[in-house]
């Protein structure tokens, strides 16, 4: 039985969640908080399996409460909203950076009744997120990463960096980009799995807080060094050449659109041994297929290690497939990217 703590001041959202839980039978609502202070207190007192909370409580953003919970009573935190996602993009970005796992829309209701498939998907997401192991987000001492010599003898400087992430990704991406200089010599393409309507806010938040320029990618746009391009909602991201971005309506790859595998395979075709792929925290195995193509082309691959991953799914899949050159803690990935971009064969 999944024990859920809900934080909302909206009775309609509370009713939606309660109805979904009642229909599910495998979850129980252990408490309802009406303010940021109350959800922090109840998280301490009730030790829920998961905290499901609104992006805004009583007109106040919830990222500070997320941060407090992750310090005082760590638990998986899932942000929920019934409002327009685009308008709350910046708020969602701050909540994810503070430690929330994901931001999802509340299940829609029609004539006061929940749409069954949407409600089932909503509860399935809560149950899945409740299984994520979280820890207090204290700064970790940087550790040396394990590496193999798969493509480590390549002395070509990096011409492009592709990054794929899912659960826990926005905070991990921010950590990496913070360590890259504004004059970074290559473009960076990023696929982040998240609910539609929030990626614009993530891009805006990153652009305001990291040295590089960060923006949503546009089809046909020229690739520029020192710029990070995020895949827009519902489109595949790749390159059409060594100078142009490709944003397309191509089919999902293994159910993902945007897809890490699509991105990695695309940059491998254009940049070959000058490709660098980074696979970060996230559920599932997206990225692994594309990494095989990238390694065959002579490119190199970094995977986030288990200890620093919120969910060790995507990195574990890539490591298990034998397509990873460097397995590193999050804090060491930015430095490794810079070293490889400077043409150091082993990034050391």
C-alpha positions in Angstrom: 0.0 0.0 0.0 1.5 3.3 -1.1 1.1 6.0 1.6 0.5 9.4 0.0 0.7 12.9 1.6 -1.1 15.4 -0.5 -0.4 19.2 -0.4 -3.1 21.3 -2.0 -5.3 24.2 -1.2 -7.7 23.4 -4.0 -10.7 21.2 -3.0 -11.3 20.2 -6.6 -7.7 18.8 -6.9 -8.0 17.1 -3.6 -11.3 15.5 -4.7 -9.6 14.3 -8.0 -6.8 12.7 -6.1 -9.0 11.1 -3.5 -11.3 9.6 -6.2 -8.3 8.3 -8.1 -6.9 6.7 -4.9 -10.3 5.1 -4.1 -10.6 3.7 -7.5 -7.0 2.3 -7.3 -7.2 0.4 -4.1 -3.4 0.1 -3.8 -2.8 3.5 -2.2 -4.0 5.5 0.8 -4.1 9.2 1.6 -2.4 9.7 4.9 -2.7 13.4 5.2 -3.6 16.7 3.4 -1.6 19.9 3.8 -2.9 23.3 2.9 0.4 25.3 3.1 4.1 24.9 2.5 4.8 25.0 6.2 2.2 22.3 6.9 3.4 19.9 4.2 7.0 20.1 5.7 5.6 19.4 9.2 3.4 16.5 8.0 6.2 15.0 6.0 8.3 14.8 9.2 5.4 13.4 11.3 3.9 10.9 8.9 6.9 9.7 6.9 4.8 9.1 3.7 6.0 6.9 0.9 5.5 9.9 -1.5 4.6 13.5 -1.2 2.3 14.8 -4.0 2.1 18.6 -4.0 0.9 21.5 -6.0 3.5 23.7 -7.7 1.9 26.6 -5.8 0.2 26.5 -2.4 -2.0 29.4 -1.6 -0.3 31.6 -4.1 3.2 30.7 -2.9 5.7 28.7 -4.9 6.5 25.3 -3.4 10.2 24.9 -4.3 11.3 26.1 -0.8 9.1 23.4 0.8 10.5 20.8 -1.5 14.0 21.7 -0.4 13.0 21.6 3.3 11.5 18.2 2.9 14.6 16.8 1.2 16.7 18.1 4.1 14.4 17.2 7.1 12.4 14.2 5.9 13.6 13.0 2.5 10.8 11.4 0.4 10.0 11.1 -3.3 8.2 14.3 -4.2 5.8 14.6 -7.2 4.6 18.0 -8.3 1.0 18.2 -9.7 -0.8 21.1 -11.4 -4.2 21.7 -13.0 -3.2 25.1 -14.3 -1.5 26.0 -17.6 1.8 24.2 -17.7 3.6 26.9 -19.8 2.8 29.6 -17.3 4.2 27.5 -14.4 7.4 26.5 -16.3 9.8 28.6 -14.2 8.1 27.4 -11.0 8.4 23.8 -12.1 12.1 24.2 -12.9 12.8 25.5 -9.4 10.9 22.6 -7.8 12.9 20.1 -9.9 16.2 21.7 -9.0 15.1 21.6 -5.3 14.7 17.9 -5.4 11.2 17.0 -6.8 11.3 14.0 -9.1 8.8 15.2 -11.8 6.0 17.6 -12.6 2.8 16.1 -14.0 -0.7 17.4 -14.8 -3.6 16.3 -12.6 -5.9 13.8 -14.3 -8.7 15.6 -16.1 -12.3 15.4 -15.1 -15.3 15.5 -17.4 -18.7 16.5 -15.9 -17.3 15.9 -12.4 -16.0 12.4 -13.2 -12.4 11.2 -13.8 -11.5 9.9 -17.2 -10.5 6.3 -16.3 -7.4 5.9 -18.3 -6.0 9.2 -17.2 -6.7 8.4 -13.5 -5.0 5.0 -13.9 -2.0 6.6 -15.5 -1.9 9.2 -12.7 -1.8 6.5 -9.9 0.6 4.4 -11.8 3.0 7.4 -11.9 2.6 8.0 -8.2 3.3 4.3 -7.4 6.4 4.2 -9.6 7.7 7.4 -8.1 7.1 6.1 -4.6 9.6 3.4 -5.3 12.4 5.8 -6.0 15.1 5.8 -3.3 16.0 9.4 -2.3 18.5 10.7 0.1 19.3 14.0 1.8 20.9 16.2 -0.9 24.1 17.0 1.0 27.0 18.0 -1.1 29.0 14.9 -2.0 32.8 14.7 -2.1 33.9 14.4 -5.7 35.2 10.9 -6.4 37.2 9.5 -9.2 35.1 7.7 -11.7 35.7 4.3 -13.2 36.6 4.3 -16.9 37.3 1.8 -19.5 39.4 2.3 -22.6 36.7 1.6 -25.2 37.3 4.7 -27.3 39.6 6.5 -24.8 42.5 6.5 -27.3 40.6 8.9 -29.6 42.4 12.3 -29.6 39.8 14.2 -31.6 38.3 17.1 -29.7 34.6 17.0 -29.1 32.5 18.6 -31.8 29.1 18.2 -30.1 27.7 16.9 -26.8 24.4 15.1 -26.6 22.7 14.6 -23.2 19.7 12.4 -22.3 17.9 12.4 -18.9 14.6 11.5 -17.3 13.6 11.4 -13.7 15.9 13.7 -11.7 17.3 15.2 -14.9 16.7 18.9 -14.6 18.8 19.2 -11.5 21.5 17.0 -12.9 21.6 19.0 -16.2 21.9 22.2 -14.2 24.8 20.8 -12.1 26.7 19.9 -15.3 26.0 23.1 -17.2 27.1 25.1 -14.2 30.6 23.6 -14.6 30.9 24.5 -18.3 32.4 27.9 -19.3 30.5 30.4 -21.4 33.1 29.9 -24.1 32.6 26.1 -24.2 33.8 25.2 -27.7 30.9 22.9 -28.8 27.1 23.0 -29.0 25.1 20.8 -26.6 21.8 19.1 -27.5 19.6 17.9 -24.6 16.7 15.5 -24.4 14.8 15.7 -21.1 11.7 13.5 -20.6 9.0 15.5 -18.8 5.3 16.3 -19.1 4.3 18.7 -21.9 4.2 22.3 -21.0 7.2 22.6 -18.7 10.3 22.4 -20.9 10.1 26.1 -21.7 10.4 27.0 -18.0 13.3 24.6 -17.5 15.1 26.2 -20.4 14.5 29.7 -19.1 15.6 28.8 -15.6 18.8 27.2 -16.9 19.5 30.2 -19.2 19.3 32.5 -16.2 21.5 30.5 -13.9 24.3 28.8 -15.9 27.2 30.4 -17.9 26.1 29.0 -21.3 23.2 30.2 -23.4 20.2 27.8 -23.0 17.2 27.7 -25.3 14.6 25.5 -27.0 15.9 24.1 -30.3 14.3 25.2 -33.6 14.4 23.2 -36.8 17.2 24.4 -39.2 18.8 26.6 -36.5 22.6 26.9 -36.8 24.6 25.1 -34.2 26.7 27.4 -32.1 29.4 26.7 -29.5 28.6 27.7 -25.9 24.9 27.1 -26.4 22.7 24.3 -25.0 19.5 23.4 -27.0 16.7 21.5 -25.4 14.3 19.3 -27.4 10.8 20.9 -27.6 7.7 19.1 -26.4 6.7 16.2 -28.6 9.5 16.5 -31.2 12.6 14.5 -32.0 15.9 16.4 -31.7 19.0 15.8 -33.7 21.2 17.3 -36.4 20.9 17.4 -40.2 24.6 18.3 -40.6 27.6 19.5 -38.6 26.1 23.0 -38.7 22.3 22.6 -38.5 19.8 21.4 -35.9 17.0 19.1 -36.9 13.7 19.2 -35.0 11.2 16.7 -36.5 8.0 14.9 -36.1 9.6 11.6 -36.7 8.1 8.6 -34.9 8.8 7.8 -31.3 11.8 5.6 -30.6 10.9 2.9 -28.1 8.0 5.0 -27.0 10.0 8.2 -26.5 9.5 11.5 -28.4 11.9 13.2 -27.8 14.2 10.3 -27.5 17.8 10.0 -26.3 18.5 7.2 -28.8 17.3 9.3 -31.7 19.5 12.2 -30.6 22.6 10.0 -30.1 22.2 8.2 -33.4 21.7 11.5 -35.2 24.9 13.2 -33.9 26.8 10.0 -34.5 25.9 10.1 -38.2 27.1 13.7 -38.6 30.0 14.0 -36.1 31.2 10.4 -35.8 34.3 10.3 -33.6 33.8 13.9 -32.5 30.5 12.9 -30.8 30.2 12.9 -27.0 27.1 11.4 -25.3 26.1 11.8 -21.7 23.4 9.6 -20.2 22.0 10.7 -16.9 19.6 9.7 -14.2 16.2 8.3 -15.3 13.9 5.4 -15.5 14.0 2.9 -18.3 16.6 2.4 -21.0 16.2 5.3 -23.5 19.5 6.2 -25.1 21.1 2.7 -25.1 20.2 2.0 -28.7 21.6 5.3 -30.0 24.7 4.8 -27.9 25.5 1.6 -29.8 25.5 3.6 -33.1 27.6 6.4 -31.5 30.2 4.0 -30.2 30.4 2.3 -33.7 31.1 5.7 -35.2 34.0 6.2 -32.7 32.3 8.6 -30.3 32.6 8.5 -26.6 30.1 8.0 -23.8 29.8 9.2 -20.2 27.2 7.6 -17.8 26.2 9.0 -14.4 27.1 6.6 -11.6 24.5 4.8 -9.4 25.3 6.8 -6.2 24.6 10.2 -7.6 21.6 9.1 -9.8 18.1 9.7 -8.5 17.0 6.7 -10.6 19.8 4.4 -11.9 17.8 3.1 -15.0 19.1 4.8 -18.1 22.8 4.8 -17.0 22.5 1.2 -15.8 21.1 0.1 -19.2 23.9 1.8 -21.1 26.6 0.4 -18.8 25.1 -3.1 -19.0 25.2 -2.8 -22.8 28.9 -2.2 -22.8 28.7 1.2 -24.6 30.1 3.4 -21.9 33.6 4.9 -21.6 33.4 6.7 -18.3 31.2 6.1 -15.3 31.3 9.2 -13.1 29.5 10.9 -10.2 27.4 13.8 -11.2 29.9 16.3 -9.8 32.7 15.1 -12.0 30.8 15.0 -15.3 31.2 18.7 -16.2 34.9 18.6 -15.7 35.2 15.5 -17.8 33.2 17.1 -20.6 35.5 20.2 -20.6 38.6 18.0 -20.7 37.4 16.0 -23.6 36.3 19.1 -25.5 39.8 20.4 -25.2 41.1 17.3 -27.0 42.5 15.4 -24.0 42.3 11.8 -25.1 41.1 10.4 -21.7 39.7 13.6 -20.4 42.2 13.8 -17.6 
